Amino acid sequence: MENLYIYMLAALAFLAIADLVVGVSNDAVNFLNSAIGSKAVSFKTIMIVASLGVAVGAMTSSGMMEVARKGIFNPGEFMFDEIMVIFMAVMLTDILLLDFFNTLGLPTSTTVSIVFELLGASVAVALIKIYADSNETILDLTNYINDAKAIEIILGILLSVVVAFTVGAIIQYVSRLLLTFKFQEKPSWYGAVFSGLATTAILYFILIKGVKNASFMSPEITELITSNPLALIGISFVVLTVISYVAINFLKSNIYTIIIIIGTFALAVAFAGNDLVNFIGVPMAGYDSYQKWYEAYLATGISPSEYSMEGLAGKVPTKPILLLIAGLVMVLTLWFSSKAKAVVKTSVDLSRQDEGKERFEPNFLSRNIVRLTIGLSESVNNILPENYKNWAEKRFVKPKVIAKTQDLPAFDLVRAAVNLMVASVLISIATSMKLPLSTTYVTFMVAMGTSLADKAWGSESAVYRVAGVLNVIGGWFFTAFSAFVAAAIMAVILFYGKGYALVGLLVLALVLLLKSYLSHRKSSKIMKEEDQLEKAESSSTQGVIHESAANIASVVKRGNRIYTSAINGLAVQDLKLLKKNKKQIDKLSSEIDDLRDHIFYFIKNLEEPSLAASNFYINILGYLQDMTQSLEYISKVSHKHINNNHKKLKFSQIKELKDLDARMEALFTTTQNAFESRSFEKIGAVLDKKAEVFELVKEKIQKQVERTRNEESSPKNTTLYFSLLLETKDLLTATMNLLDEYYGAHDSSVKPATLTIDKDKEEE
């Protein structure tokens, strides 16, 4: 009998490690987004600071299983075998749920997920017990479950969303009015006072949320921290302001960068020190449960179904060596998890200062919220004095920085510092008041509030950003609901299936995790593929010609592959290949659209005498879009024909299409080589063969006309074949127009001019 529970413990240990990996991937956004978004220091430095914070947090963790100790369920009402079912269901659900959110790149709360998983699994087991006992009714569920805790958590979600967003917006607005976007030009005492406030808040946060409960902290120090908060804050502010002033004036340090480094470290400490129990608390409680039962079993021979788990109601200590191992796993995950970067990217993108490609599509709710907000803003503006509005408008003027879009930070150092400071203060207050605020919710909503106050959500991006925030918030509530339901289902399966169900669910979890990993790795490779199109940054016609050559080569190369795949898919009726081909052309078309969306910023960066570059660039993008539209149509009709199970093309038609594909491939390959080698003179040789290629297409059309009149019996085949030939003709027209544009504009005697960056402006 005990062998089953030993296997369960081994499974819990494995799931604990896996849960650490997916949990860190999700919660990394809490302490990385401000530092990464502001580009205060190098990514490597950020990771080192965060790793040190995670390591310190793990070592200073109290190691207590907070969730179980706070009483989501009453352990005395459950037997040992039932408790193990609950714990296994919780861990299986948690790892799959968090991995799902990581794959989507959405931050969610590990605390909420673990709480509602415990709630769902324990409710399921309790209902099974009630159903089996004729003396109990559904009303007796309250004897098993502490429903007040679930209500408290839900209220905590709502509270954290509203409070964090509002406070973050207010503090950022006031900070920007005082410091402006040219904060580096302000007197040094501005920065010193701001630093004093920020570092005091962060230090207090470290003490209250991070290391207060650490095992090495003496009761006297803990009492001093908790009983004299105002004195501690006041003294810290004075001392840290003086230190900041010295650092600015005598050590010539960038105090805002220092604030961001300290804040990143603080949040990493708090995350590892407090949220660690969300990942290993349940397995450790399972191990403690097994020890208690096994001791009783050796002494009295009591069975798992008869041993009450009253002893679990107390604290569940964790050995320091296990905390060190858990900390090491967290640090390694932080460095190597690509999913962690995806989650951070969502938060940074939604709060970035500049316009760009938006990840989320607007919806009915986001549009109406933006309309309502605009109306409210106009009403408030009508009340405010004109002098104040003019003064405030000047405070929000951003210095012009000419640089490549990808080199610019998502937001500046002031906003990053405010993000960390406000999140630290709110979490500290919530902890001292024993309110169940989630670190994830607070840090994310503070970032959204500060971005709104910083006017990062303009009319061009507001509906997309609001839609993104609504998606993330909706995901949080979905976390609670899905965690409850999934854990309940898992518990029922494990309760009745015993060992067979355990093996089956573990295998299922492994398969799903492996599939998720492979899928994410594949999508990451596609995102990083060498053919990815790049936005033009040059400031002259010849510069754009050379810079756009790589894009042309990429489009031609990928277009050649897409065209050939469409013909091959039709020839062998390979629906899978044609479906994959549709995805490839959709991606290429999306990248072309991104380049067109970038035209505004490209023109803004042009030198005055070189405005001809804009005409050239716009024309090139137009021809590229014409090419992708033809390829998109060819791919679409090919897929539709096979997907609808229409008649296969005749051998003669397939042979002619293959001949045409061979000629197109030769043309595309020559064109690709010309652009890759920047040998634009070779374009002339391609243009010389223009009439020959068009004549070939014309011949194919004529042959099909004759076939249709004499022998063709399938209207669908005829329509498809003519569509392919006509779109091929359009594809050739767009390609030749593009080559003509390049051949006419290229001047090999002119050295291409590139975008120049004013170093002084860049530093601003």
N, C-alpha and C positions, 0 to 999 in steps of 0.2 A: 504493500500500500504506500509506504513512504517513498518508494522509488518514483512514483508519479509526481510527488511534490518536489523531489530533488530535481527532476527534469524541469518542473515549473520554475524553480529557482534559477536554474541555468538559463532558461529562456528569458526570465526577468533580467538577469545580468546582461545578456546579449542586447535585449531591448533597451536597457538603460544606456548602454554605449551608443546605440543607434539613435536613441532619443536625444542624447547630448548633441550629436552631430546635427540633426534636423532642427533642434531647438536653438542652437547657436546660429545656424544659418538664418533663422527667422529673427531672432532678437538682436543680431548684430546691428540692425538698423538703428536701434536705440542709442548706441554710442558712437557710431561711425558717420552718420549722415551729415552732421554739422561740420566735422573736420574735412570730410571728403568733398562736400559741396562747396566749401569756401576755399579749398586748395591752400589752406594756411601753411601746411608743410607737405613734404613729399608723402606719397602713399605708403612707402616703406616705413617712414617715421610714425605715421598714424597707426599702422599695424603693430609696430613695436610697443608704442604707448598703450594701445588697447590690449595687447597680449599681456603686458605687465599688470594692467588693471584686472584682467580676467584671472590671472594667476594669483594675485593678492586677494582678490575677492573669494576665490575658491578656498584659499588657505585660511581666510578669516571667517568663513561661513560657520554659522552656529551648528550646522549639520542637523537641524531639527526638521522633522517632516511636518511643515507648517499646516498644510491642508488637512491632513488627517487629524492633527491635534486640535484644530479649530472646529472639528465636528461636522463635516459634511454628512456623515452618517454616524450612528451610534454603534460602535464596534461590539459592545456587549450583547447586542441583539443578533449577532451573526456567529456562526460556527467557523472553525478553522477552514474547512473545505470551501465554505461559501466566501470567506474573505479572500482566499487565493483565486477563486473565480473572478471576483471583483477586480483584484489587482491585475490579473492577466488581461482582462477585457480593457481596462484603462490603458495599459501600456501599448497594447496592439492598436487601439484606436488612436492614441496620441501620436504615435510615430507616423501613421498613415495620414492623419489629418494635417499635421504640421508640414509634412513633406508635400502634400497637395498644395498648401498655401505658398510654400517656398517655390514650387515649380511655376505657380502663377506670378511669382514676384510680389506677393502682397504680404505686408506685415500683419501679424495677428498676435494675440496674447496667449502666452504659454500658461499663465495663471488661470485664465478663464477656461482654457481647454481642459486643463487637468481637473479643475473644480467640477465642471459639468460632466466630464467623463466619470468621475467618482460618483456624482449624483445619479447619472443615468444607469451605471452598472449596479449601484446599490439599490436603486428603485426597482430594477428588473428582478434582482434576486429577492428583494423584500416581497414583491408581488407574487413570486413563485411560492414563497413561504406562506403568505397569507392565503393563497388559493388552496394550498395543501392542508391548511388548518381550518377546520370547520367552525372553530370558535372565534375566528378573526374576520374582520370586514376591511374594506378599502380604507375606512376611517382610521384603522390601526397603523396605516403607513407612517403617520407622524411619529410613532414610537421608534421606527427604524431610521427615519430621515430627519435632518435638521433643515426644514424648508426655509427657515429664516435666513440662513447663509446664502442660499441661491438668490433670494430676493435682494439681499444686501449687495451681492456681486453685480446683479443687473442694474441696480441703482448706481453702483460705482461706475459702471460703463457710461451711463448717461451723464453722470456728474463730471467724470473726467473729460469727456468729449467737449462739453459746453464750457467748463471752467478753464481747461487748458487752452482752448482756442481763443476764448475771450481775453484772458490774462496775457497770453502771448501777443495778441494783436495790440493791446493797450501799451504794454511795456515797449514793444518794438516801435510803435508810433512815437512815443515820448522820446525814446533813445535816438530815433532818427531826427526828430526836431532839434534835439540838443547837439548831436554830433554831425549830422548831415552825411552825405555820401563822401565828402572830402574830410573825413575824420582825422586823417593823418596831418592835416594842416592846422588843427585846433591846438590851443595852448596845452602844454604837457599835463597841467593839473586836471584837465578834462578827462584825459585817459587814465590818470592815477585814481581819480574818484570812481570812475566807471569800473576800473579794475578792482578797486577795493570792494565795491558792492558785489561784483560778479564772483570774485574769488572767495569772499566771505560766505556767500550763498552756497557755493560749491563745496567749500570746506565743511560747512555745517551739514551739508548733504552727505558728505563722506562719513562724518562722525555719526549722524543719526541713522542713515540708511545703510551705510557700508560696513563699518567695523565696530559699531556699538555693542553688538552681541557676540563679537569674536571671543573665542575661548581665552585668549591671552589678555583681554581687557579686565582689569581688576574691578570689583564692585564699586570701589570708591570713585574711580575715574568715570565709570558708567553713570553713577549717581550725580557726579559733578556736571556731566554733559547734559543730562536730562532735567536736572532740577534748576539750573541757572542758564537757561537758553538766551535770555536777553543780554545778560552780562557777557556771555561768551561771544555773542554776535557783535556787541558794541566794541569790545576790546579787539576782536579779530578785524573789524572794519578799519579801525584807526591804524593798527599795526600793518595790515596789508596795503592800505593806501599809501603809507610812508614808504614801504618797500617798493611798491609799484612806481612811485615818483622817482626814487633813486634808480630803479632799473631803466626808466625812460631817459632820464637826464644824464646819468653818469655811465651806465652800462650800454646805452644806446640800443636797448632791446625793443622789439615790437611787442608791446604789452598785450595786444589783442590776440596775437598768435599764442602767447603764453597762457592766456585765459582758455583758449580753445584746447590746448594740450592738456591742461589741468582738468578741464571739464570732461574731456574724452576719457581720461584716466578714471575720474570719479564715477561716471556712469558705467564704465566697464567693471569697476570694483563692485558697485551696487548690483549690477546684473548677475555677476558670478556669485556674489555673497548671498543673494536672496532668492534668485530664480533657479539656482542649482537644485534646490529641493523639488522643483517641478519635474526634473528629469530623473533624479535618483532617489527621491523621497519614497515613492511607491515601491520600487524594488527593495529598498532598505527596510521598509515596513513589512514587506513580504518575508524577508529573511528573518526579521525579528519575530514575526508571527510563527514561522516554522520552528525557530529555536524554542519558543515558549511551549508549543504543542509537543515537540519531540521530547523535551524534558518531562512533560507530564505523561507522555506515552511510555517512556522508559520506566517511570515510577509506578504508573497505574494501568498501563495498557489501554488508555482511553482512545477511541477512534476519532478521526478528524471531524466526523459529523456530529460528535457529542461535545467537543471541546469549545467552550465559549471564549471569545476573544476580548474579554473585558480588559485584559492587561494592555491592550493596544491603545487604550484611551489616553495613556500618559505620553511623555516625550519619547521620541525614537532617536537616540543618538547615532551619529555616524562616525566611524573611525577616521582619524586624520589621513591615513594612507589612502583611503578611498576618495577623500576630498582632493588629494594631490593628483591621483590618477584622473579623476573627473576634470580637474583644472587643465591637465595636459591635453586631454581629448578636446576640450573646448578651444584651447589655444591653436592646436593643429587644424581644427575645423575652420577657425577664423582665417587662417592663412590660405587654406586650400579649397574652401567651398566656393564654387562659382555661383551657387544659388544664394549665398549670403550677399554677394555683389548685386545680384538681380533684385533682391528685396530692398537693398540700400538705394539702388537706382530709381525705384518707384518713388520713394520718399523725396529724393533729391530732385527728380524731374518735376514733381508736382509743386515744388517750392522754388524753382530756379527763377532768377530775376528776368532773364531775357526770353524772347519768343523762340520757338523752335517746334520740332515735330512733337505733337501731343499724342500720348499713348492711349488715352481714353476718349471715346466718342461721346458727344453731348447727348443728353436724354431729356425727356419732358420735364423732369424734376429740376435738373440743373439749369435749364433755360429759364424756368419760372423763378427760381431762386435768384438768378442773376438779374432778371427784370425787376423783381421786388427790391433787391439791394440797390440797383441803380435809382429806382424811384425814391427809396429812403434816403440815399446819399444826396440826391438833388434837393429833397425837402430840408435836410440838415444844412446844406450849403446856403439855402435861401435865408436861414436864420443867422448864420455866422457873419460877423462883420467883414467888410471887404478888405480892411487892412490886415486882419489875421489870415484871410485866405491867400492874399498875395504873399505875405511873409512865409506861410507854411509851404506854399508852392515852390518857393525858391529853395527851401530846405531839402526838397526832394529832387532837385535837379541832379542828374547823374553825370559825372565827367565822361567825355567821349573817349573810349579806348578802342583803338584799331588793332585787332588781333584776330587770329583764326578762331572760329566759334568754339572748337573743341578745346582751345587753350584757355578760354575764359572760365572763371569760377562760376558756379551756379548762383552764388550770392556772396556778399562781401563779409569781412571779418566781424563787423559789428553785429550783423544778423546771426552769424554763427555763435558768437559769444552770448547773445540774448537767448538763443535757443537753449543753450546749455545751462545758463543761469536760471531761466524761468522754470525749465523742467526740473532742475535740482531743487529749487524752492518749493514747488508744488508737491513733489514727491516727498520731501522732508516734512512738510506740514501734514500731508495725508498720513504718513507713517506715524507721526507723533499723536495724531488724532485717531489712529487705528481705523482709518477709512480704506476700503479696498480698491484704491486706484491702481490701475495697471501701468507699469513703466512704459510699455509699448504705446498705449493710448495717449499718455501724457506727452511723450516725446514727439510722436507723430502730429498730434493736434496743435502743439505749441509751434512746430515748424510750419504748419498750415496757417496758423494765426499770424505769425510774424511775416510770412510771405504776402498775406493779404494787406497787412498794415504797411508793408514796404512798397505797395502798388505794383507788385509783381504780377498780380492778376488783372491785366488790362482788358479792354474790350475785345482784343484779339484772342485772348487765351482763357478768359474767365469761365466760359461754359465748359471747356475741356477740363480745367483744373477742378472745378466744383464737381463735375461728373466723376473725376478720379477719387476725390475725397469721399463722395457718396458710395462709390464702389468699395473702398477700403472699409468704411464704417459698416456698410451692409455685410461685408465679409466677417466683421467682428461678431455681429449678431448671428450670422450663419455658423460661426465657430461654435457658439454656445448651443444652438439647436442641433447641429450635426454631431457634436461631441456627445450630447445627451443620448440621441437616438442610436448612433453607431455603437457606443459603449453598451447600451442596453441590449442591442441585438447580439453583440459579441458575448455578453454575459450569459444570455439565454442559450446560445449555441454551446458555450463551454460547460454550462451547468448540466445540460443533458448529454452532450457528446463526450465529456470527460477527456481521456487521453487521445482518442481519435480526433476529436475536434481541435485539441491543442496542436497536434501535428499538422492538421489541415490548414488551420488559420496561420500558423507560423510559415508554412510553405507559401500560402497566399500572400502574406505580408512581404516575404522575401522576393517573390515574383513581381509584385507591384512596385517595390522599391527599386529593384533592378531595372524594370521597364522605365520607371520615372527617371532614373539616373542616365540610362542610355538615350532616352528621348531628349533630356535636357542637354546632354553632351553633344548630341547631333545638332540641335538647334543652335547651340553656342558656336559650333564649328561653322554653321551656315552664316551666322552673324559676323564671324571673323574672316570669312573667305576672302581670298586675295582679289576677287572680282568686284568687291563692294565699291559702289560708285562714290566719288569724293566731290564735295562742293568746290567750285572755283573760288580762289582767293586772290588771283592776280589782278593787276590794275591796268593792264594794257592789252591790246588785241593780240599781239604776238605772245604775250604771257599766257593769255587764256587759251590760245591755240595749242601751246605746248602742254598746259596744265590739263586741258580737256582731252588730250590725246589718249590718256589712260582710260578715261571713261568710254570713249568711242571704241577702243580696243576691247574693253570689257563687254559692252553691249553687243558688239559684233560677234565676239566669242560665244557669249551666252545665247544670243539670237540664233547663231548657227546650230548650237546644240539643241535648242528648243525646236527649230524647224525640222531637223533631222529626226528627233524623237517623235514628232507628230507624224511624219511620213512612215517611220518604222512601226509605230503603234498601229497605224491604219493597215499596214501591210500584213502584220501578224495578228491583228485584232487583240492587242495587249491593252486591256482596260486599265490595269495598274500603272503601266508606263504613261499612258495618256493622262491619268489623274495626277500623277506626279509632275507631269509636264505643265499642267494647268497651274499648279502651285508655283512652279519656277517662273512662269511668265507673270503671274500675279505679283510675285516679289520684285521682279525686274520693273514692272509697271509702277509699283509703289515707290521704288527708288527714283525713277524718273520724275514722279510727282513731287518727291522731296526736293529734287534739284530745282524744279520750277518754283516751289515755295520759297526757295532761297534767293530768288532773283532780286527781291527787294534789298536784302542785305548786301548782295554782290554789287548792285548799282550804287548803293550808298558809299561803298569803299573805293569806287573808281576815281582815278585822277581826272581832273577837269579836261585836259587835252585828249584824253583817251576814251571818250564816251562811245566811240565806234565799237569798242569791245563789247558794250552791252548789246548792240544790235547783233553782233556776231554770235554772242552767247545765247541770246533768245532764239535766234534762227536755228542754231545747233540743237537746242533743247526741243524745239518744235519738230525737227526732223527725227530726233530720237524717239519722241512720243509717237510720231506717225509709224515708225518702225515697230515699236512695241504694240501698238494697236492692231497692226496687221498680224503680227505673231500671235497676239491674244485671240484674234478671231479664228486663225488657222487652228490653234490649239483647242479652242472651244468647240468648233464644229466637228473636229475629228473625234473629240471625247464624246460629244453628244451622239454622233452616228453609231459608234461602237456601244455606248451605254444603252441605246435604244434597241440594240440587237437588229439593226438594219442589215441588208445584204452586204456581203463582203465586196470590195471593189474588184473589178475584173483584173485578170493577170496583165492584160495590155495596159490598163490604167496604172496599176502599181508599177509596172516597168517604166512607163513614161515619167511617173512621179519620182522614181529612183534616179532616172537620168537627170531630171531637173534638179533634184537634191544634190547630185554630184557636182553639177555646174555651179549651183549656189554655194556649195561648200568650198569649191576652189576660189570663188569670188570673195567670200567672207574671209577665208584664210589669208589670201593676199592682202586684203584690206586690213585685217588684224595685224599682220606683220609690219605693214607700212606705219601704222599708228604706234605699235609697241617700240619700233626702232626709231620713231620720229623721222623717218625718211619720207617726207610728204611728197617728194618728187615722184615716188612710186605710184601715187594716186593717179597720175596722168595715164599710166599704163592700164589701170583698171577702167578709167573713164573711156579709153579708146575702145574697150570691148562692150561698151554699153549697148550699142545697137545690136550686137550679136546675141546678147543675152535676152534682150526684149524680143528679138525675132524668134528665139527658141520657145518662149512662152506663147507667142502668137501661133506658132505651129501646133503646139499642144492643144490650144483652144480650138483651132480649125479641125484637128483630128477628132476631137470630142464632138464637135458639131456634126461631122459626117457620121460618127458612130450613133449619135442620137437619132439621126434621120433614118438610118438603115437597120440598126441592130439593137440599140439600147432599149431595155424593157423596164428599167428601174428608175422612176423619177427621183428617188432619194439619192441614188448613186450619182445621177447626172447633176443634181443640185450641189451635192458635196464636191464633185470634181471641178465644176465651174467655179465654185466658191474658192477652192484652194488655188486655182490658177489665177483668178482675178486678184486675190489677196497677195499672192506671190508677186504679181505685177506691181501692186501698190507698194509692197515691201521693197522691190527693186527701185521704184521711183523715189521713195524716201531716202534710200541708201545713196543713190546717185546724186540726189540734191544735196545731201550732206557732204559728199565727196567734192562736188562742185564748189560748195561754200568754202571748204577747207583749202582746196587747190587755188581758189581765187584770192583768199585772204592771206595765205602763208607767204612770208617774205624771209628767205633764209639769211638775208644780209642784216636783218635787224635782230639784235639780242633781246630776248624777251624780258620785259620789266615785271617785277614781282611786287607783292604787297609789302610796303615798308611800315615798320612799327616804331612809333615814337616811344623810346624807352621811358622817358619821364612820365608820359601819359599812361603808359602801361603800369607803372608803379602806383599811380594814383588809383 
